[in-house]
């Protein structure tokens, strides 16, 4: 990923969505050739010179102070994920944090936690939305990640490239676009990740929608929300999902799809579990992945 072009695209897209009125500026009567704020308006609101902000947006201003980063984030009304992404793009990365090299392995304690979640779908995501481990119900509700080659066990690949996902995932376009936004956040954190670059290239070539969503420069961190799936056997399933980042490992997330006790979804999961119960090996064994 070219950090200068990524920074320029991100800042342009963020200031394009902020109208002068939303920023608290009075209209000055000048015709606007582009939507949103002009560079000089962002600079004025952030308390820096227009020349400096222009060089910053073009990736030619070096590393700004935390105060400048905060001022720009505040001016552009960035949410926490966007602030994190801006910091990743403006602050020179350290190789230890930004260039993944060691294979990812699920911590034994985290894997044990996954084993205890028998009645709801749950899985562990690693870098690039790689699916590192999944329990039985997650493989039934989404797809059987265990049946895929290890390099293809990836949530973004499933949503964007598996034809069955479009029928199974409710609000498919929204979920797929949000997953692309999560990959954008990953790209800022790990700009030299070759496997991430390969995944983006594959999705660009094979998914008709990917390029449009990628060029939006939207970033998103997985936290919580709702999901709707349509299972071919038990029908519609409605979940409230929660994502947990284990302490000490920012590159792994435990995702749990909760069902309201006594709900139709809870009953459907009970039936699905009884009909498709596996042998002793309930969760997928975590596989090493780069």
Wavefront OBJ file of the C-alpha trace (Angstrom):
o trace
v 0.000 0.000 0.000
v 1.325 3.423 -0.966
v 0.929 5.398 2.244
v 0.962 8.824 0.557
v -1.879 7.990 -1.837
v -3.768 6.194 0.936
v -3.453 9.240 3.223
v -4.504 11.622 0.449
v -7.528 9.513 -0.469
v -8.604 9.111 3.137
v -8.350 12.808 4.018
v -10.087 13.905 0.808
v -12.940 11.482 1.422
v -13.336 12.610 5.034
v -13.382 16.341 4.290
v -15.739 15.773 1.346
v -18.462 14.601 3.701
v -18.226 17.645 6.052
v -20.345 20.558 4.853
v -19.424 24.106 5.932
v -22.629 24.273 7.933
v -21.779 21.040 9.756
v -18.306 22.428 10.485
v -19.771 25.665 11.837
v -18.599 27.839 8.928
v -20.659 30.502 7.202
v -20.929 30.301 3.415
v -18.440 32.703 1.826
v -20.148 32.949 -1.563
v -17.364 31.168 -3.456
v -18.417 28.411 -5.826
v -17.460 24.957 -4.623
v -15.889 22.694 -7.207
v -15.801 19.753 -4.796
v -18.205 18.672 -2.054
v -17.388 19.322 1.563
v -14.622 21.416 3.043
v -11.767 22.956 1.102
v -8.198 22.407 2.214
v -7.867 25.983 3.437
v -10.993 25.556 5.569
v -9.666 22.386 7.154
v -6.360 24.129 7.817
v -8.072 27.141 9.405
v -10.257 25.000 11.644
v -7.297 22.822 12.661
v -5.074 25.812 13.399
v -2.384 25.089 10.798
v -1.363 26.842 7.611
v -2.968 25.920 4.310
v 0.478 25.137 2.892
v 1.240 22.757 5.749
v -2.098 20.988 5.513
v -1.700 20.625 1.739
v 1.721 19.033 2.202
v 0.310 16.830 4.962
v -2.544 15.607 2.771
v -0.048 14.858 0.027
v 2.181 12.882 2.402
v 5.022 15.428 2.210
v 4.906 16.958 5.692
v 6.761 14.315 7.669
v 5.389 13.129 10.987
v 3.056 15.665 12.612
v 2.753 16.186 16.351
v -0.024 14.427 18.291
v -1.645 17.826 18.752
v -1.875 18.374 14.995
v -3.263 14.875 14.435
v -5.898 15.512 17.111
v -6.808 18.904 15.635
v -7.324 17.421 12.168
v -9.305 14.494 13.556
v -11.523 16.888 15.476
v -12.023 19.149 12.446
v -12.976 16.214 10.231
v -15.207 14.797 12.992
v -13.555 11.381 12.847
v -14.924 8.487 14.869
v -12.550 6.324 16.983
v -11.761 3.872 14.159
v -11.072 6.755 11.749
v -8.812 8.460 14.305
v -6.886 5.226 14.695
v -6.549 4.923 10.927
v -5.369 8.525 10.577
v -2.732 7.949 13.252
v -1.602 4.762 11.494
v -1.198 6.660 8.227
v 0.562 9.715 9.687
v 2.866 8.101 12.217
v 5.753 6.139 10.765
v 5.160 2.445 11.451
v 7.515 0.358 13.553
v 8.450 -2.961 11.902
v 7.616 -4.966 15.027
v 4.015 -3.778 15.020
v 3.331 -3.192 11.365
v 5.008 -6.028 9.497
v 3.475 -9.367 10.529
v 5.872 -12.269 10.116
v 5.195 -14.963 12.722
v 2.299 -17.365 12.121
v -0.815 -16.605 14.148
v -1.793 -19.183 16.729
v -4.883 -19.049 18.904
v -3.988 -18.762 22.563
v -4.890 -21.948 24.498
v -7.078 -19.977 26.900
v -8.951 -18.284 24.078
v -9.431 -21.599 22.310
v -10.749 -23.120 25.542
v -13.250 -20.251 25.774
v -14.418 -21.058 22.236
v -14.972 -24.682 23.256
v -17.314 -23.637 26.052
v -19.605 -21.753 23.640
v -21.683 -24.718 22.494
v -25.120 -23.163 21.997
v -24.318 -20.160 19.782
v -22.058 -19.584 16.765
v -18.605 -18.299 17.711
v -15.299 -17.942 15.907
v -11.889 -16.317 16.263
v -10.654 -13.856 13.658
v -7.019 -13.013 13.073
v -5.288 -10.573 10.756
v -7.005 -9.816 7.433
v -10.247 -11.362 8.835
v -8.629 -14.814 8.679
v -10.813 -17.360 10.483
v -8.377 -18.984 12.913
v -10.932 -21.230 14.634
v -14.708 -21.727 14.595
v -17.121 -23.785 16.624
v -19.642 -26.215 15.162
v -22.570 -23.788 14.960
v -20.459 -21.091 13.302
v -19.527 -23.582 10.602
v -23.197 -24.519 10.184
v -24.596 -20.967 10.124
v -21.892 -19.380 7.931
v -19.854 -21.941 6.026
v -17.637 -24.911 6.823
v -14.315 -23.136 7.071
v -12.648 -26.442 8.028
v -13.426 -27.797 4.567
v -11.449 -24.971 2.939
v -7.686 -24.835 2.427
v -6.101 -22.817 5.224
v -5.283 -19.781 3.004
v -8.964 -19.544 2.020
v -10.360 -19.519 5.571
v -11.142 -15.838 5.521
v -14.345 -13.980 6.353
v -13.921 -11.316 3.649
v -13.374 -13.995 0.998
v -16.498 -15.793 2.180
v -18.742 -12.720 2.100
v -17.450 -11.355 -1.210
v -16.552 -14.433 -3.249
v -18.755 -17.313 -2.068
v -21.996 -17.280 -4.118
v -23.887 -18.926 -1.249
v -23.101 -15.962 1.033
v -25.382 -13.647 -0.935
v -28.346 -15.929 -0.215
v -27.390 -16.823 3.340
v -26.326 -13.433 4.732
v -29.154 -10.983 5.408
v -28.340 -7.379 4.398
v -25.476 -8.849 2.378
v -24.358 -5.559 0.814
v -24.132 -3.826 4.189
v -22.235 -6.689 5.845
v -19.861 -7.083 2.901
v -19.159 -3.327 2.756
v -18.479 -3.249 6.496
v -16.029 -6.118 6.100
v -14.191 -4.171 3.388
v -13.989 -1.236 5.823
v -12.391 -3.569 8.373
v -9.780 -4.579 5.802
v -9.061 -0.863 5.201
v -8.313 -0.453 8.901
v -6.027 -3.498 8.728
v -4.187 -2.030 5.734
v -3.387 1.093 7.733
v -2.053 -0.937 10.639
v -0.059 -3.364 8.484
v 0.905 -1.524 5.271
v 3.611 -4.074 4.373
v 1.525 -7.209 4.873
v 2.021 -9.121 1.621
v -0.842 -11.558 2.258
v -3.214 -8.668 2.889
v -2.089 -7.062 -0.372
v -2.681 -10.365 -2.180
v -6.171 -10.626 -0.663
v -7.042 -7.077 -1.737
v -5.786 -7.875 -5.235
v -7.866 -11.037 -5.441
v -11.000 -9.270 -4.228
v -10.403 -6.431 -6.687
v -10.284 -8.879 -9.578
v -13.079 -11.213 -8.543
v -15.658 -9.116 -6.682
v -17.656 -6.602 -8.754
v -18.484 -4.489 -5.691
v -15.142 -4.519 -3.900
v -13.414 -1.655 -5.727
v -16.282 0.771 -5.107
v -16.337 -0.008 -1.390
v -12.540 0.019 -1.119
v -12.332 3.429 -2.777
v -14.786 4.866 -0.238
v -11.905 4.825 2.283
v -14.340 3.844 5.007
v -12.752 2.211 8.063
v -14.510 0.209 10.745
v -13.582 -1.748 13.847
v -15.694 -4.783 14.671
v -17.480 -4.215 17.992
v -21.128 -5.244 18.301
v -24.378 -5.141 16.380
v -26.969 -7.370 14.777
v -26.724 -10.032 12.100
v -29.389 -11.839 10.110
v -28.793 -15.138 8.312
v -31.063 -17.415 6.323
v -30.172 -21.058 6.871
v -31.399 -23.503 4.218
v -32.617 -25.965 6.885
v -33.873 -23.922 9.873
v -34.734 -20.645 8.133
v -34.157 -17.109 9.403
v -31.720 -16.544 12.266
v -31.340 -13.229 14.104
v -28.299 -12.551 16.274
v -26.885 -9.847 18.506
v -23.156 -10.193 17.984
v -20.361 -9.141 20.315
v -16.655 -8.941 19.530
v -13.981 -9.290 22.188
v -10.307 -8.436 21.802
v -8.205 -10.484 24.233
v -5.805 -8.532 26.387
v -2.288 -8.513 24.974
v -3.213 -9.563 21.424
v -4.659 -6.795 19.207
v -4.624 -9.078 16.156
v -7.185 -11.633 17.367
v -10.905 -11.151 18.027
v -13.456 -13.546 19.504
v -16.826 -13.076 17.767
v -19.966 -14.460 19.403
v -23.433 -14.525 17.798
v -25.879 -14.439 20.691
v -29.536 -15.464 20.452
v -32.307 -14.223 22.730
v -33.244 -17.043 25.152
v -36.580 -18.571 24.208
v -36.569 -16.930 20.786
v -37.207 -18.628 17.475
v -33.508 -18.308 16.710
v -32.519 -20.030 19.953
v -34.894 -22.900 19.157
v -33.584 -23.103 15.588
v -30.007 -23.294 16.871
v -30.992 -26.065 19.282
v -32.508 -28.049 16.429
v -29.598 -27.336 14.118
v -27.131 -28.457 16.773
v -28.993 -31.702 17.453
v -29.392 -32.544 13.762
v -25.790 -31.840 12.810
v -23.928 -32.647 16.032
v -20.306 -33.537 15.248
v -18.055 -35.988 17.031
v -15.828 -35.100 19.966
v -13.979 -32.413 17.973
v -16.512 -29.584 18.284
v -14.553 -26.399 17.455
v -12.275 -26.388 14.463
v -8.681 -26.872 15.471
v -6.801 -23.587 15.107
v -4.480 -23.673 12.144
v -1.263 -21.701 11.867
v -1.623 -18.818 9.474
v 0.730 -16.004 8.584
l 1 2 3 4 5 6 7 8 9 10 11 12 13 14 15 16 17 18 19 20 21 22 23 24 25 26 27 28 29 30 31 32 33 34 35 36 37 38 39 40 41 42 43 44 45 46 47 48 49 50 51 52 53 54 55 56 57 58 59 60 61 62 63 64 65 66 67 68 69 70 71 72 73 74 75 76 77 78 79 80 81 82 83 84 85 86 87 88 89 90 91 92 93 94 95 96 97 98 99 100 101 102 103 104 105 106 107 108 109 110 111 112 113 114 115 116 117 118 119 120 121 122 123 124 125 126 127 128 129 130 131 132 133 134 135 136 137 138 139 140 141 142 143 144 145 146 147 148 149 150 151 152 153 154 155 156 157 158 159 160 161 162 163 164 165 166 167 168 169 170 171 172 173 174 175 176 177 178 179 180 181 182 183 184 185 186 187 188 189 190 191 192 193 194 195 196 197 198 199 200 201 202 203 204 205 206 207 208 209 210 211 212 213 214 215 216 217 218 219 220 221 222 223 224 225 226 227 228 229 230 231 232 233 234 235 236 237 238 239 240 241 242 243 244 245 246 247 248 249 250 251 252 253 254 255 256 257 258 259 260 261 262 263 264 265 266 267 268 269 270 271 272 273 274 275 276 277 278 279 280 281 282 283 284 285 286 287 288 289 290
